[in-house]
Amino acid sequence: MKLVFSLALLFSTQLVLAAGFTLKTTSFDPKKPLPNKQVFNGFGCTGENISPALEWSGAPKGTKSFAITVYDPDAPTGSGWWHWTVVNIPASVTKIEEGASNNQKLPEGAVEGRTDYGKPGFGGACPPPGDKPHRYIFTVYALKTDKLDVNAESSGALVGFNLNANSLGKATFTVKYGR
């Protein structure tokens, strides 16, 4: 009986810790469509392609680094679309300023992977015209390792595999955009 109670207490404590991990942005209101600042400039879109400001808090105990992803599961590819992957963000960092990707202002040691646009760095929203609004899932991962063995040529799928293998928790929000 003590073991069952102890396990129940352990699991409920972990859920509380995970529930306290939050992600927010000051670049836009996630309840409204993405602004032109976070829309791609190319592929028929004429946005500013600026990476948003992101801030997180309440990371799980034992976090050694963070990673950020932006993913569109609604892209008509059969596998979604990776708009941004950033790994190896030091555990002491809890925010990324707006435009950090485009202006090379990411924390020292951070690595941006290759997006589905074919190059590393932030690639804004650009769904096909007339398609239903797509969901853009912004996620910060708390990782149990200080460094993932990926580089600027690593695909979103490879980064995602490494994230899931090393994740202690994640915080996320979703915003929509259509044209």
PyRosetta script that sets phi, psi and omega in degrees:
from pyrosetta import init, pose_from_sequence

init()
pose = pose_from_sequence("MKLVFSLALLFSTQLVLAAGFTLKTTSFDPKKPLPNKQVFNGFGCTGENISPALEWSGAPKGTKSFAITVYDPDAPTGSGWWHWTVVNIPASVTKIEEGASNNQKLPEGAVEGRTDYGKPGFGGACPPPGDKPHRYIFTVYALKTDKLDVNAESSGALVGFNLNANSLGKATFTVKYGR")
pose.set_psi(1, -42.1)
pose.set_omega(1, 179.0)
pose.set_phi(2, -61.6)
pose.set_psi(2, -40.1)
pose.set_omega(2, -180.0)
pose.set_phi(3, -62.3)
pose.set_psi(3, -44.2)
pose.set_omega(3, 179.9)
pose.set_phi(4, -62.7)
pose.set_psi(4, -44.9)
pose.set_omega(4, 179.1)
pose.set_phi(5, -63.1)
pose.set_psi(5, -43.2)
pose.set_omega(5, 179.5)
pose.set_phi(6, -63.0)
pose.set_psi(6, -42.6)
pose.set_omega(6, 178.0)
pose.set_phi(7, -65.1)
pose.set_psi(7, -41.8)
pose.set_omega(7, 178.6)
pose.set_phi(8, -62.2)
pose.set_psi(8, -42.3)
pose.set_omega(8, 178.1)
pose.set_phi(9, -64.5)
pose.set_psi(9, -42.2)
pose.set_omega(9, 178.9)
pose.set_phi(10, -60.7)
pose.set_psi(10, -48.4)
pose.set_omega(10, -178.7)
pose.set_phi(11, -65.8)
pose.set_psi(11, -39.8)
pose.set_omega(11, 179.7)
pose.set_phi(12, -67.4)
pose.set_psi(12, -34.9)
pose.set_omega(12, 176.6)
pose.set_phi(13, -64.7)
pose.set_psi(13, -43.4)
pose.set_omega(13, 179.3)
pose.set_phi(14, -63.5)
pose.set_psi(14, -38.6)
pose.set_omega(14, 178.9)
pose.set_phi(15, -65.3)
pose.set_psi(15, -39.8)
pose.set_omega(15, 177.6)
pose.set_phi(16, -62.8)
pose.set_psi(16, -44.4)
pose.set_omega(16, 178.8)
pose.set_phi(17, -62.0)
pose.set_psi(17, -44.8)
pose.set_omega(17, 179.7)
pose.set_phi(18, -65.2)
pose.set_psi(18, -37.0)
pose.set_omega(18, -178.9)
pose.set_phi(19, -66.9)
pose.set_psi(19, -24.9)
pose.set_omega(19, -179.7)
pose.set_phi(20, -82.9)
pose.set_psi(20, -6.8)
pose.set_omega(20, -179.5)
pose.set_phi(21, -81.8)
pose.set_psi(21, 116.5)
pose.set_omega(21, -175.3)
pose.set_phi(22, -128.1)
pose.set_psi(22, 154.9)
pose.set_omega(22, 177.7)
pose.set_phi(23, -130.3)
pose.set_psi(23, 135.9)
pose.set_omega(23, 176.9)
pose.set_phi(24, -143.5)
pose.set_psi(24, 168.9)
pose.set_omega(24, 177.8)
pose.set_phi(25, -137.9)
pose.set_psi(25, 149.6)
pose.set_omega(25, 172.2)
pose.set_phi(26, -107.1)
pose.set_psi(26, 1.6)
pose.set_omega(26, -177.7)
pose.set_phi(27, -81.8)
pose.set_psi(27, -22.9)
pose.set_omega(27, -179.7)
pose.set_phi(28, -164.0)
pose.set_psi(28, 169.2)
pose.set_omega(28, 176.2)
pose.set_phi(29, -95.7)
pose.set_psi(29, 113.6)
pose.set_omega(29, -178.3)
pose.set_phi(30, -59.9)
pose.set_psi(30, -14.0)
pose.set_omega(30, 178.4)
pose.set_phi(31, -84.8)
pose.set_psi(31, -7.2)
pose.set_omega(31, 179.2)
pose.set_phi(32, -116.7)
pose.set_psi(32, 162.6)
pose.set_omega(32, 177.7)
pose.set_phi(33, -60.0)
pose.set_psi(33, 151.6)
pose.set_omega(33, 177.2)
pose.set_phi(34, -55.5)
pose.set_psi(34, 139.9)
pose.set_omega(34, 175.0)
pose.set_phi(35, -77.8)
pose.set_psi(35, 167.6)
pose.set_omega(35, -178.6)
pose.set_phi(36, -58.6)
pose.set_psi(36, -24.8)
pose.set_omega(36, 178.8)
pose.set_phi(37, -58.7)
pose.set_psi(37, -36.2)
pose.set_omega(37, -176.2)
pose.set_phi(38, -101.6)
pose.set_psi(38, 19.1)
pose.set_omega(38, 176.1)
pose.set_phi(39, -99.3)
pose.set_psi(39, 141.6)
pose.set_omega(39, -178.8)
pose.set_phi(40, -63.4)
pose.set_psi(40, 153.3)
pose.set_omega(40, 174.1)
pose.set_phi(41, -112.9)
pose.set_psi(41, 89.6)
pose.set_omega(41, -176.3)
pose.set_phi(42, 148.6)
pose.set_psi(42, 179.0)
pose.set_omega(42, -179.0)
pose.set_phi(43, 55.2)
pose.set_psi(43, 27.5)
pose.set_omega(43, -178.8)
pose.set_phi(44, 90.1)
pose.set_psi(44, -2.1)
pose.set_omega(44, 177.6)
pose.set_phi(45, -100.4)
pose.set_psi(45, 151.6)
pose.set_omega(45, -178.3)
pose.set_phi(46, -126.5)
pose.set_psi(46, 47.2)
pose.set_omega(46, 179.0)
pose.set_phi(47, -87.1)
pose.set_psi(47, -177.1)
pose.set_omega(47, -179.3)
pose.set_phi(48, -92.0)
pose.set_psi(48, -15.3)
pose.set_omega(48, 177.0)
pose.set_phi(49, 54.2)
pose.set_psi(49, 47.6)
pose.set_omega(49, -179.6)
pose.set_phi(50, -103.1)
pose.set_psi(50, 126.9)
pose.set_omega(50, 177.5)
pose.set_phi(51, -65.4)
pose.set_psi(51, 140.8)
pose.set_omega(51, -176.3)
pose.set_phi(52, -80.0)
pose.set_psi(52, 161.0)
pose.set_omega(52, 169.6)
pose.set_phi(53, -72.8)
pose.set_psi(53, 133.6)
pose.set_omega(53, 177.4)
pose.set_phi(54, -131.8)
pose.set_psi(54, 141.6)
pose.set_omega(54, 178.9)
pose.set_phi(55, -141.2)
pose.set_psi(55, 139.1)
pose.set_omega(55, -178.2)
pose.set_phi(56, -134.3)
pose.set_psi(56, 158.9)
pose.set_omega(56, 178.5)
pose.set_phi(57, -152.8)
pose.set_psi(57, 164.8)
pose.set_omega(57, 176.1)
pose.set_phi(58, 75.4)
pose.set_psi(58, 30.0)
pose.set_omega(58, -179.4)
pose.set_phi(59, -61.7)
pose.set_psi(59, 147.8)
pose.set_omega(59, 178.6)
pose.set_phi(60, -61.1)
pose.set_psi(60, 151.2)
pose.set_omega(60, 176.3)
pose.set_phi(61, -59.6)
pose.set_psi(61, 140.8)
pose.set_omega(61, 178.9)
pose.set_phi(62, 92.2)
pose.set_psi(62, 1.4)
pose.set_omega(62, 179.4)
pose.set_phi(63, -63.9)
pose.set_psi(63, 127.6)
pose.set_omega(63, 179.6)
pose.set_phi(64, -109.7)
pose.set_psi(64, -17.8)
pose.set_omega(64, 175.6)
pose.set_phi(65, -164.6)
pose.set_psi(65, 171.7)
pose.set_omega(65, 178.2)
pose.set_phi(66, -126.0)
pose.set_psi(66, 161.6)
pose.set_omega(66, 173.4)
pose.set_phi(67, -142.8)
pose.set_psi(67, 152.2)
pose.set_omega(67, 179.2)
pose.set_phi(68, -123.7)
pose.set_psi(68, 139.7)
pose.set_omega(68, 171.2)
pose.set_phi(69, -134.6)
pose.set_psi(69, 151.3)
pose.set_omega(69, 168.6)
pose.set_phi(70, -129.8)
pose.set_psi(70, 123.0)
pose.set_omega(70, -172.0)
pose.set_phi(71, -135.8)
pose.set_psi(71, 138.2)
pose.set_omega(71, 176.3)
pose.set_phi(72, -110.8)
pose.set_psi(72, 103.8)
pose.set_omega(72, -179.9)
pose.set_phi(73, -75.3)
pose.set_psi(73, -10.4)
pose.set_omega(73, -175.4)
pose.set_phi(74, -94.4)
pose.set_psi(74, -2.6)
pose.set_omega(74, 179.7)
pose.set_phi(75, -59.8)
pose.set_psi(75, 138.6)
pose.set_omega(75, -176.1)
pose.set_phi(76, -79.3)
pose.set_psi(76, 58.6)
pose.set_omega(76, -177.0)
pose.set_phi(77, -117.3)
pose.set_psi(77, -17.1)
pose.set_omega(77, -172.6)
pose.set_phi(78, 91.4)
pose.set_psi(78, -14.4)
pose.set_omega(78, -179.6)
pose.set_phi(79, -136.9)
pose.set_psi(79, 12.3)
pose.set_omega(79, -178.9)
pose.set_phi(80, 76.7)
pose.set_psi(80, -166.6)
pose.set_omega(80, -176.6)
pose.set_phi(81, -144.8)
pose.set_psi(81, 125.4)
pose.set_omega(81, 177.2)
pose.set_phi(82, -88.7)
pose.set_psi(82, 119.0)
pose.set_omega(82, -179.2)
pose.set_phi(83, -98.6)
pose.set_psi(83, -20.9)
pose.set_omega(83, -179.8)
pose.set_phi(84, -169.6)
pose.set_psi(84, 135.4)
pose.set_omega(84, 168.9)
pose.set_phi(85, -136.6)
pose.set_psi(85, 130.6)
pose.set_omega(85, 176.6)
pose.set_phi(86, -133.9)
pose.set_psi(86, 125.4)
pose.set_omega(86, 179.8)
pose.set_phi(87, -124.9)
pose.set_psi(87, 173.0)
pose.set_omega(87, 177.1)
pose.set_phi(88, 62.8)
pose.set_psi(88, 35.1)
pose.set_omega(88, 173.4)
pose.set_phi(89, -80.8)
pose.set_psi(89, 123.1)
pose.set_omega(89, -177.2)
pose.set_phi(90, -56.8)
pose.set_psi(90, 149.0)
pose.set_omega(90, -178.8)
pose.set_phi(91, -62.3)
pose.set_psi(91, -20.8)
pose.set_omega(91, 179.3)
pose.set_phi(92, -77.4)
pose.set_psi(92, -12.2)
pose.set_omega(92, -178.2)
pose.set_phi(93, -92.1)
pose.set_psi(93, 133.2)
pose.set_omega(93, 178.6)
pose.set_phi(94, -128.4)
pose.set_psi(94, 11.1)
pose.set_omega(94, 175.4)
pose.set_phi(95, -159.3)
pose.set_psi(95, 155.5)
pose.set_omega(95, 176.8)
pose.set_phi(96, -126.8)
pose.set_psi(96, 129.9)
pose.set_omega(96, -177.7)
pose.set_phi(97, -79.2)
pose.set_psi(97, 158.6)
pose.set_omega(97, 177.8)
pose.set_phi(98, -60.2)
pose.set_psi(98, 136.6)
pose.set_omega(98, 179.2)
pose.set_phi(99, 78.9)
pose.set_psi(99, 9.0)
pose.set_omega(99, -177.3)
pose.set_phi(100, -59.9)
pose.set_psi(100, -37.7)
pose.set_omega(100, -179.1)
pose.set_phi(101, -68.1)
pose.set_psi(101, -50.3)
pose.set_omega(101, -175.9)
pose.set_phi(102, -70.2)
pose.set_psi(102, -25.7)
pose.set_omega(102, -177.8)
pose.set_phi(103, -106.0)
pose.set_psi(103, 10.6)
pose.set_omega(103, 178.2)
pose.set_phi(104, 57.5)
pose.set_psi(104, 42.2)
pose.set_omega(104, -179.6)
pose.set_phi(105, -109.4)
pose.set_psi(105, 26.9)
pose.set_omega(105, 176.3)
pose.set_phi(106, -75.8)
pose.set_psi(106, 158.4)
pose.set_omega(106, 179.3)
pose.set_phi(107, -59.4)
pose.set_psi(107, 150.4)
pose.set_omega(107, 178.8)
pose.set_phi(108, -56.5)
pose.set_psi(108, 131.7)
pose.set_omega(108, 179.6)
pose.set_phi(109, 93.8)
pose.set_psi(109, -15.9)
pose.set_omega(109, 179.7)
pose.set_phi(110, -67.5)
pose.set_psi(110, 143.9)
pose.set_omega(110, -178.4)
pose.set_phi(111, -125.9)
pose.set_psi(111, 127.2)
pose.set_omega(111, 174.4)
pose.set_phi(112, -95.0)
pose.set_psi(112, 130.7)
pose.set_omega(112, 177.5)
pose.set_phi(113, -86.9)
pose.set_psi(113, 173.3)
pose.set_omega(113, 179.8)
pose.set_phi(114, -74.4)
pose.set_psi(114, 128.8)
pose.set_omega(114, 176.3)
pose.set_phi(115, -83.1)
pose.set_psi(115, 177.0)
pose.set_omega(115, 175.9)
pose.set_phi(116, -77.0)
pose.set_psi(116, -1.8)
pose.set_omega(116, 169.3)
pose.set_phi(117, -79.7)
pose.set_psi(117, -9.1)
pose.set_omega(117, 174.5)
pose.set_phi(118, 101.9)
pose.set_psi(118, 3.1)
pose.set_omega(118, 179.3)
pose.set_phi(119, -146.1)
pose.set_psi(119, 160.8)
pose.set_omega(119, 178.3)
pose.set_phi(120, -72.4)
pose.set_psi(120, 158.0)
pose.set_omega(120, 178.0)
pose.set_phi(121, 109.3)
pose.set_psi(121, 173.5)
pose.set_omega(121, -179.2)
pose.set_phi(122, -70.0)
pose.set_psi(122, 133.5)
pose.set_omega(122, 173.6)
pose.set_phi(123, -126.4)
pose.set_psi(123, 110.2)
pose.set_omega(123, -174.1)
pose.set_phi(124, -66.1)
pose.set_psi(124, 177.8)
pose.set_omega(124, -178.9)
pose.set_phi(125, -65.5)
pose.set_psi(125, 143.9)
pose.set_omega(125, 176.3)
pose.set_phi(126, -165.5)
pose.set_psi(126, 65.7)
pose.set_omega(126, 179.3)
pose.set_phi(127, -71.4)
pose.set_psi(127, 160.2)
pose.set_omega(127, 178.3)
pose.set_phi(128, -59.8)
pose.set_psi(128, 142.8)
pose.set_omega(128, 178.1)
pose.set_phi(129, -60.4)
pose.set_psi(129, 138.0)
pose.set_omega(129, 178.2)
pose.set_phi(130, 83.8)
pose.set_psi(130, -11.3)
pose.set_omega(130, 176.8)
pose.set_phi(131, -71.2)
pose.set_psi(131, 157.2)
pose.set_omega(131, 174.6)
pose.set_phi(132, -60.8)
pose.set_psi(132, 155.1)
pose.set_omega(132, 177.1)
pose.set_phi(133, -55.6)
pose.set_psi(133, 135.1)
pose.set_omega(133, 179.4)
pose.set_phi(134, -88.8)
pose.set_psi(134, 154.8)
pose.set_omega(134, 175.7)
pose.set_phi(135, -94.8)
pose.set_psi(135, 132.3)
pose.set_omega(135, 176.6)
pose.set_phi(136, -115.1)
pose.set_psi(136, 113.2)
pose.set_omega(136, -174.1)
pose.set_phi(137, -98.2)
pose.set_psi(137, 112.6)
pose.set_omega(137, 177.0)
pose.set_phi(138, -94.8)
pose.set_psi(138, 126.4)
pose.set_omega(138, -176.7)
pose.set_phi(139, -136.8)
pose.set_psi(139, 138.3)
pose.set_omega(139, 168.2)
pose.set_phi(140, -114.0)
pose.set_psi(140, 132.1)
pose.set_omega(140, 179.6)
pose.set_phi(141, -106.3)
pose.set_psi(141, 136.8)
pose.set_omega(141, 168.9)
pose.set_phi(142, -95.2)
pose.set_psi(142, 126.4)
pose.set_omega(142, -173.1)
pose.set_phi(143, -114.4)
pose.set_psi(143, 150.9)
pose.set_omega(143, 179.9)
pose.set_phi(144, -89.1)
pose.set_psi(144, 6.8)
pose.set_omega(144, 177.7)
pose.set_phi(145, -128.6)
pose.set_psi(145, 151.1)
pose.set_omega(145, -179.5)
pose.set_phi(146, -83.5)
pose.set_psi(146, -14.4)
pose.set_omega(146, -178.0)
pose.set_phi(147, -151.6)
pose.set_psi(147, 134.1)
pose.set_omega(147, 171.9)
pose.set_phi(148, -99.4)
pose.set_psi(148, 143.8)
pose.set_omega(148, -178.3)
pose.set_phi(149, -87.3)
pose.set_psi(149, 70.3)
pose.set_omega(149, 176.1)
pose.set_phi(150, -132.4)
pose.set_psi(150, 165.2)
pose.set_omega(150, -179.5)
pose.set_phi(151, -139.3)
pose.set_psi(151, -173.1)
pose.set_omega(151, -176.0)
pose.set_phi(152, -64.3)
pose.set_psi(152, -16.6)
pose.set_omega(152, 178.2)
pose.set_phi(153, -95.2)
pose.set_psi(153, -2.0)
pose.set_omega(153, -177.9)
pose.set_phi(154, -72.5)
pose.set_psi(154, 132.1)
pose.set_omega(154, 179.8)
pose.set_phi(155, -73.1)
pose.set_psi(155, 163.4)
pose.set_omega(155, 175.8)
pose.set_phi(156, -59.1)
pose.set_psi(156, -37.4)
pose.set_omega(156, 179.6)
pose.set_phi(157, -64.9)
pose.set_psi(157, -41.7)
pose.set_omega(157, 178.7)
pose.set_phi(158, -66.9)
pose.set_psi(158, -43.3)
pose.set_omega(158, 177.0)
pose.set_phi(159, -61.4)
pose.set_psi(159, -46.1)
pose.set_omega(159, 179.4)
pose.set_phi(160, -58.8)
pose.set_psi(160, -40.3)
pose.set_omega(160, 177.0)
pose.set_phi(161, -59.4)
pose.set_psi(161, -47.7)
pose.set_omega(161, 179.9)
pose.set_phi(162, -65.5)
pose.set_psi(162, -38.0)
pose.set_omega(162, 178.4)
pose.set_phi(163, -63.0)
pose.set_psi(163, -48.4)
pose.set_omega(163, -178.4)
pose.set_phi(164, -65.2)
pose.set_psi(164, -30.4)
pose.set_omega(164, 178.9)
pose.set_phi(165, -75.1)
pose.set_psi(165, -18.1)
pose.set_omega(165, -174.0)
pose.set_phi(166, -125.4)
pose.set_psi(166, 11.4)
pose.set_omega(166, -174.8)
pose.set_phi(167, -80.0)
pose.set_psi(167, 134.0)
pose.set_omega(167, 170.4)
pose.set_phi(168, -97.5)
pose.set_psi(168, -22.2)
pose.set_omega(168, -179.1)
pose.set_phi(169, 173.9)
pose.set_psi(169, 168.8)
pose.set_omega(169, 178.4)
pose.set_phi(170, -148.3)
pose.set_psi(170, 155.2)
pose.set_omega(170, 175.2)
pose.set_phi(171, -127.2)
pose.set_psi(171, 142.9)
pose.set_omega(171, -171.6)
pose.set_phi(172, -150.4)
pose.set_psi(172, 157.1)
pose.set_omega(172, 165.9)
pose.set_phi(173, -145.7)
pose.set_psi(173, 158.6)
pose.set_omega(173, -178.2)
pose.set_phi(174, -124.2)
pose.set_psi(174, 137.8)
pose.set_omega(174, 176.6)
pose.set_phi(175, -129.6)
pose.set_psi(175, 152.4)
pose.set_omega(175, -178.6)
pose.set_phi(176, -110.5)
pose.set_psi(176, 155.6)
pose.set_omega(176, 174.8)
pose.set_phi(177, -156.6)
pose.set_psi(177, 136.6)
pose.set_omega(177, 175.6)
pose.set_phi(178, -142.9)
pose.set_psi(178, 165.8)
pose.set_omega(178, 176.3)
pose.set_phi(179, -146.9)
pose.dump_pdb("model.pdb")
